[in-house]
Amino acid sequence: MEKRVLGIILSIMGIVGLIYAGITFMNGNGNTKDIKTIIITGILGVIFFFGGIGLVRNTNDKPT
């Protein structure tokens, strides 16, 4: 059960990172700081999202 909760938390963090990257992309001026922020938060968001989805999908809960 703990792995499933961790997967849900990672997925939510990934979604937040991707939303932040999207908002920064839409409001950016094209500065190198904006581009670095978009790339870093986008990559981390994708890693967290797919890592969390993988944990939720591969975790088998056994009834006790």
N, C-alpha and C positions, 0 to 999 in steps of 0.2 A: 504494500500500500504506500510505503514511503517513496518508492521510486516513481509511482504514478503521480503523487503530489508534486514531487520535484519536477517531473516532466511537464505538468500543468504550469508550474511557476516559470520554468524556462520558456515554455511556449508563449506565455503572456509577456515575459520580458522581450522575447523576439518580436512580437507584434508591436510592442511599444517602440522598440528600436527602429523598426521599419516605418512606422508612422512618423516618428521624429525625422528620419532621413527624408521621407516624402515631403514633410512640411518645410524642412530646410531647403530642399530642392526647389520647391515652389516659390519660396520667399528669398532665395539667394541672389546675390549680386554677381556671382561669377568669381568672387575672390578665391584665392588658393585656400584660405581658411575654410570657406564654405565647402569647397570641393573635398578637402580632406575630411571634414565632418560628415559629409554625405557618404563618402566611401567607407569610412570606419564604422559609422553607426549602421549602415546598410549591411556590411559584411558580418558584423557582430549580431545584428538582428536575424539574418538568415541562419547563421550558425546556431544561435539559441533556439530559434523556432524549429528548425529541423531536428536538432538534438532533443528538444522536448517532445516533439511528435514521435520520434523514434523510441524514447523511453516509454511513453504512454502505450504505443502500439505493441512493443515487445514485452511488456510486463504482464505476467500471468498472475491474476489474483486467485488464490485458492480459498474457498469458503472454509471457515473454521467451525 
